[in-house]
Amino acid sequence: MSFINTLKQPIFWKNFAKIALPFFIVVVVVSLLIESFSAIFSGDFATVNQENFANGQWKIFFGFKVVFTVIYAFYITNKNMN
C-alpha cells in the first residue's frame, strides 16, 4: 500500500497519535532534564522558564521537538501499518 493511501485511513491517524503524543512528552521531559537539571531539582522554576521559554524561546524549544516527533511518528506508524 502506498504512503498516500495509508494516510487516508483513519486507523493511521489513531496510531499516529498513539505514538506521537507519548513520544513528544518524553522528548520534552528529557530535554528539560538535560538543559536545566540543577534548576529543576532545586525547585528554581523561574530559572527554567528564563532559560527555555521566556522571550520567545519557547518557539525554538518546542519547534524542533514537534518536527522531530512528527517525522518519527510518521515513520514508525507507516512502518507498522505495512
MOPE-V799012 format. One record per backbone hydrogen bond with DSSP energy under -1.0 kcal/mol. CO is the residue of the C=O (numbers start at 1). NH is the residue of the N-H. If there is no record, write none. Layout:
BEGIN
co->CO nh->NH
co->CO nh->NH
END
This chain:
BEGIN
co->2 nh->6
co->3 nh->7
co->6 nh->9
co->10 nh->14
co->11 nh->15
co->12 nh->16
co->13 nh->17
co->14 nh->18
co->15 nh->19
co->16 nh->20
co->17 nh->21
co->19 nh->23
co->20 nh->24
co->21 nh->25
co->22 nh->26
co->23 nh->27
co->24 nh->28
co->25 nh->29
co->26 nh->30
co->27 nh->31
co->28 nh->32
co->29 nh->33
co->30 nh->34
co->31 nh->35
co->32 nh->36
co->36 nh->40
co->37 nh->41
co->38 nh->42
co->39 nh->44
co->40 nh->43
co->43 nh->45
co->44 nh->48
co->45 nh->49
co->46 nh->50
co->47 nh->51
co->48 nh->52
co->49 nh->53
co->49 nh->54
co->53 nh->58
co->54 nh->57
co->56 nh->59
co->57 nh->61
co->58 nh->62
co->59 nh->63
co->60 nh->64
co->62 nh->66
co->63 nh->67
co->64 nh->68
co->65 nh->69
co->66 nh->70
co->67 nh->71
co->68 nh->72
co->69 nh->73
co->70 nh->74
co->71 nh->75
co->72 nh->76
co->73 nh->77
co->74 nh->78
co->75 nh->79
co->76 nh->80
co->77 nh->81
END
